[in-house]
Amino acid sequence: MVERVRYREMDWFLLGVVLLLCLLGLVEIYSTTQNHPRFASMVWRQLAWIGIGLAAMLVMARIDYHSLLEQAPWIYVATLGTLVAVFFVGTEIFGARRWIVIGGLTFQVSELAKWSIIIVLAKYLSDVRGEALSGKDLAKVAVLAGLPAVLIAAQPDLGTALTLVPVAATTVFLAGLRWKHALALLVAALLLLPAGWFVLRPYQRDRLVSFVQPGRNPQGTGYQTLQSKIAVGSGGFWGKGLGEGSQNQLGFIPVRHAEFIFAAYAEEQGFAGILLALGLYLMLLLRLLHNVESAPDRSGALLVAGVFGLLGFHLLVNVGMVIGYMPVTGIPLPLMSYGGSATISMFLMLGLVMSVRLRRYVNL
């Protein structure tokens, strides 16, 4: 249900931090594409995606999140349906079938699936009675998050599939995860980890091997990590300056406007710029935790916790990948990387946070 709300009650501090991160991303996207006519329009397209995302966030803020939670079963069915539809009507790019083209625009369905799974898990866990979750509850959560994760991994897009794990982990922790269940899940994950090697595709195995030994194939699977680390290290404290990064401008950094934008940013803005960006992300995460604490009810807190878990995971994996502490994946840096689907998806999730924020008082 769309309601009239008082926008002055929105979390303007959070929105200000978000827009500053978007601005840093726009500046770096401009730097990475200014000398390449083929990509020159990317900064304007990203600006348009941010504008659309902001509009979507404001609309989402006006919708009572309780109404969305009531529609969770239908949202879940629609999510699974679109993920299945990708295999039949999706567009294949670089050997992966993840995108659907509508009206000339390309959408990555798995990005929107993140938003819907947060709603679905928040709805189920808010309906669970009792102070702690049972083993049966955890099994249901595993199925709810596991089905879309399997469909996404089959596209193939293992990185995006893994982002559903922190959403489930954060929400079950807040909902009342028992320590014995947490320990059992950890032991089960460690036992199943070796078996996962045989499920991976050949290129995914190569990425893991290159993560352990990046110098093993410096011109092949280890190239991205090595060039990224060179860029980060060459930035020094103050950086080389906007548009002056050699690794960036000469094209040594792969996908430097998207997944590896942090490497290009670190080279040109240096350690000082890194502190600024990571400081903004820290403020964003702390503000999300504040909204978890001030949520008016259990379901609202679970929604915001899901957003916190997903954004934190994105940040950890992307920055870790850039400096060689995580395997290379297609996980973008939130709000800074180029990409329409990821940008709109993130703003939709922030819209959920704003919806909870606007209804933290009974008389609002």
C-alpha positions in Angstrom: 0.0 0.0 0.0 1.4 3.4 -1.1 1.0 6.0 1.7 1.6 9.7 2.1 4.7 10.0 4.2 6.7 12.9 5.6 9.9 12.8 3.8 11.6 14.9 6.4 11.5 11.8 8.6 13.7 9.9 6.1 17.3 9.0 7.0 18.9 12.0 5.2 22.3 11.2 6.7 22.3 7.7 5.2 21.1 9.1 1.8 23.9 11.7 1.9 26.5 9.0 2.4 25.0 7.0 -0.4 25.1 9.9 -2.8 28.7 10.7 -1.9 29.7 7.1 -2.7 27.8 7.4 -6.0 29.7 10.6 -6.8 33.0 9.0 -6.1 32.0 6.2 -8.5 30.9 8.6 -11.2 34.2 10.5 -11.1 36.1 7.3 -11.4 33.9 5.9 -14.2 34.6 9.2 -16.0 38.4 8.7 -15.5 38.4 5.1 -16.7 36.4 5.9 -19.9 37.4 9.5 -20.9 40.1 8.3 -23.3 37.9 5.6 -24.9 35.2 7.0 -27.2 33.5 3.6 -27.2 32.8 3.9 -23.5 32.5 7.7 -23.2 28.7 7.6 -22.5 29.1 5.2 -19.6 29.3 8.0 -17.0 26.0 9.5 -18.3 24.3 6.2 -18.3 25.4 5.5 -14.8 24.1 9.0 -13.8 20.8 8.0 -15.4 20.7 4.7 -13.5 21.4 6.6 -10.2 18.5 8.9 -11.0 16.2 6.0 -11.7 17.4 4.3 -8.5 16.7 7.3 -6.4 13.1 7.5 -7.8 12.6 3.8 -7.2 13.9 4.3 -3.6 11.5 7.1 -2.9 8.5 5.0 -4.3 9.7 2.1 -2.2 9.9 4.3 0.9 6.2 5.3 0.5 5.1 1.6 0.4 4.4 0.2 3.8 6.9 -2.6 4.2 4.2 -4.7 6.0 2.3 -4.7 2.7 5.3 -6.0 0.9 5.8 -8.7 3.5 2.2 -9.9 3.0 3.0 -10.3 -0.7 6.2 -12.3 0.1 4.9 -15.7 -1.3 4.0 -14.1 -4.6 7.2 -12.2 -4.7 9.1 -15.4 -4.2 7.2 -17.3 -6.9 7.8 -14.4 -9.3 11.5 -14.4 -8.5 11.8 -18.1 -9.2 9.8 -17.8 -12.3 12.0 -15.0 -13.7 15.2 -16.9 -12.8 13.9 -20.0 -14.7 12.8 -17.8 -17.6 16.3 -16.6 -18.1 17.3 -20.0 -19.3 14.7 -19.8 -22.1 14.5 -16.2 -23.1 17.7 -14.7 -21.6 20.5 -13.2 -23.6 23.9 -14.9 -23.4 26.9 -12.7 -22.9 30.5 -14.0 -22.5 29.2 -17.5 -22.1 26.7 -16.7 -19.3 22.9 -16.4 -19.6 22.0 -13.9 -16.9 20.2 -11.1 -18.7 16.8 -10.3 -20.1 16.3 -7.6 -22.7 13.2 -5.5 -22.3 12.6 -2.5 -24.6 16.2 -2.4 -25.6 17.4 -2.3 -22.0 19.3 -5.2 -20.4 18.4 -6.4 -16.9 20.2 -8.9 -14.7 17.4 -10.7 -13.0 19.6 -12.1 -10.2 20.3 -8.5 -9.0 16.6 -8.0 -8.4 16.4 -11.4 -6.8 18.5 -10.1 -3.9 15.9 -7.6 -3.0 13.1 -10.1 -3.1 14.9 -12.7 -1.0 15.5 -10.2 1.7 11.7 -9.6 1.9 10.9 -13.4 1.8 13.3 -14.3 4.6 12.2 -11.3 6.7 8.6 -12.5 6.3 9.2 -16.1 7.2 11.5 -15.4 10.2 9.3 -12.6 11.6 6.4 -15.2 11.7 8.5 -17.7 13.7 7.4 -17.9 17.3 9.8 -18.3 20.1 13.1 -16.7 21.1 15.3 -19.1 19.2 15.1 -20.9 15.8 14.7 -24.6 15.6 16.5 -26.9 13.3 13.3 -27.1 11.2 13.3 -23.4 10.8 16.9 -23.3 9.6 16.1 -26.0 7.1 13.2 -24.0 5.7 15.5 -20.9 5.5 18.1 -23.0 3.6 15.4 -24.1 1.1 14.0 -20.6 0.6 17.5 -19.1 0.0 18.9 -22.2 -1.6 16.5 -22.5 -4.5 17.2 -19.1 -6.1 20.9 -19.5 -5.3 21.1 -22.8 -7.3 19.2 -21.2 -10.2 21.6 -18.2 -10.2 24.7 -20.4 -9.9 23.5 -22.4 -12.9 23.5 -19.3 -15.2 26.4 -19.5 -14.3 26.9 -16.7 -11.7 28.4 -18.2 -8.5 29.4 -14.8 -7.1 25.8 -13.5 -7.1 24.5 -16.8 -5.8 26.9 -16.6 -2.8 25.5 -13.1 -1.9 22.3 -14.8 -0.6 24.4 -16.6 2.0 25.1 -13.4 4.2 21.5 -12.3 3.8 20.4 -15.6 5.3 23.1 -15.6 7.9 22.4 -12.1 9.1 18.7 -12.6 9.3 18.8 -15.9 11.1 21.4 -14.6 13.6 19.0 -11.7 14.4 16.0 -14.0 14.5 17.6 -16.2 17.2 20.3 -18.6 16.0 21.4 -21.0 18.7 25.1 -21.5 19.1 24.8 -25.3 18.7 23.1 -24.8 15.4 25.7 -22.3 14.3 28.5 -24.7 15.2 26.7 -27.5 13.4 26.4 -25.4 10.2 30.0 -24.4 10.4 31.2 -28.0 10.7 28.8 -29.1 7.8 30.2 -26.3 5.6 33.8 -27.3 6.3 33.0 -31.0 5.5 31.2 -30.1 2.3 33.8 -27.6 1.1 36.1 -30.1 -0.6 33.1 -31.6 -2.5 32.3 -28.1 -3.9 35.5 -28.3 -5.9 33.9 -31.0 -8.2 30.8 -28.8 -8.7 32.8 -25.8 -10.0 33.3 -25.2 -13.7 36.8 -25.3 -15.1 37.2 -21.5 -15.2 36.0 -21.2 -11.6 38.6 -23.8 -10.5 41.3 -21.8 -12.4 40.3 -18.7 -10.5 40.7 -20.4 -7.1 44.1 -21.8 -8.1 45.1 -18.4 -9.2 43.9 -16.9 -6.0 46.3 -19.2 -4.1 49.1 -18.9 -6.6 48.6 -15.6 -8.6 52.0 -15.9 -10.2 51.3 -19.3 -11.6 49.7 -17.9 -14.8 50.4 -14.2 -14.8 49.2 -13.7 -18.4 46.1 -15.7 -17.9 44.0 -16.4 -14.8 46.3 -14.5 -12.5 46.4 -11.4 -14.7 43.5 -9.6 -13.1 44.8 -10.0 -9.5 48.4 -9.1 -10.3 47.5 -5.9 -12.3 45.0 -4.8 -9.7 47.6 -5.2 -6.9 50.1 -3.2 -9.0 47.6 -0.4 -9.4 46.7 -0.2 -5.7 50.4 -0.2 -4.7 51.4 2.4 -7.2 48.9 4.9 -5.9 51.0 5.7 -2.8 49.5 7.9 -0.2 48.0 10.8 -2.3 47.5 8.9 -5.6 48.6 9.8 -9.1 45.7 12.2 -9.7 42.5 11.9 -11.6 43.1 10.6 -15.1 46.8 10.1 -14.4 46.9 6.4 -13.3 49.0 4.5 -15.8 47.5 1.1 -15.0 44.1 2.6 -15.4 44.6 4.8 -18.5 46.7 2.3 -20.4 44.0 -0.4 -19.9 46.0 -2.9 -17.7 43.3 -3.0 -15.1 40.5 -5.3 -16.3 36.9 -4.1 -16.1 38.1 -1.0 -14.4 34.8 0.8 -14.6 32.9 -2.1 -12.9 34.2 -4.9 -10.7 37.8 -3.5 -10.5 36.8 0.2 -10.1 38.3 0.2 -6.6 41.8 -0.6 -8.1 41.5 2.3 -10.5 40.3 4.5 -7.7 43.1 3.5 -5.4 45.8 4.2 -8.1 44.5 7.7 -8.8 43.3 8.7 -5.3 45.9 6.9 -3.2 45.6 5.7 0.4 44.0 9.0 1.3 41.2 8.3 -1.2 40.9 4.8 0.1 40.4 6.0 3.6 37.7 8.4 2.4 35.8 5.7 0.5 36.1 3.0 3.2 35.1 5.6 5.8 31.9 6.4 3.9 31.1 2.7 3.6 31.8 2.3 7.4 29.3 5.1 8.1 26.8 3.5 5.8 27.0 0.2 7.5 26.9 1.7 11.0 23.8 3.7 10.0 22.1 0.6 8.8 22.8 -1.0 12.2 21.3 2.1 13.8 18.2 1.5 11.7 18.1 -2.1 12.8 18.0 -1.0 16.4 15.4 1.7 15.8 13.1 -0.5 13.7 9.5 -0.5 15.0 9.1 -4.3 14.9 10.9 -7.6 14.3 10.1 -7.8 10.6 11.4 -4.3 10.0 14.7 -5.1 11.8 15.1 -8.3 9.8 14.6 -6.3 6.5 17.3 -3.8 7.4 19.6 -6.6 8.7 19.3 -8.4 5.4 20.4 -5.2 3.5 23.3 -4.8 6.0 24.5 -8.4 5.4 24.4 -8.1 1.7 26.1 -4.7 1.4 28.8 -5.7 3.9 29.5 -8.9 2.0 29.7 -7.0 -1.4 32.2 -4.6 0.2 34.3 -7.3 1.8 34.5 -9.5 -1.3 35.1 -6.7 -3.8 37.8 -4.9 -1.9 39.4 -8.3 -0.9 39.4 -9.3 -4.5 41.1 -6.1 -5.6 44.0 -6.5 -3.1 44.3 -10.3 -3.6 42.7 -11.5 -0.4 39.6 -12.9 -2.2 39.2 -14.9 -5.4 38.1 -13.0 -8.5 34.3 -12.9 -8.8 31.8 -10.7 -10.6 30.6 -9.0 -7.4 30.5 -5.2 -8.0 31.5 -2.5 -5.5 28.1 -1.2 -4.2 27.1 2.3 -5.4 30.5 2.9 -7.1 30.7 0.2 -9.9 29.1 0.8 -13.2 25.9 -1.2 -13.8 22.2 -0.5 -14.1 20.8 -3.6 -12.6 23.1 -3.5 -9.5 22.5 0.2 -9.0 18.7 -0.1 -9.1 18.7 -3.2 -7.0 20.8 -1.4 -4.3 18.5 1.6 -4.3 15.5 -0.7 -4.0 17.0 -2.3 -0.9 17.8 1.2 0.5 14.1 2.0 -0.2 13.2 -0.9 2.2 15.4 0.7 4.8 13.7 4.0 4.3 10.3 2.4 4.5 11.2 0.9 7.9 12.7 4.2 9.0 9.6 6.2 8.1 7.3 3.9 10.2 9.4 3.7 13.4 6.8 5.8 15.2 3.3 4.6 15.7 1.7 8.0 15.0 3.6 8.5 11.7 
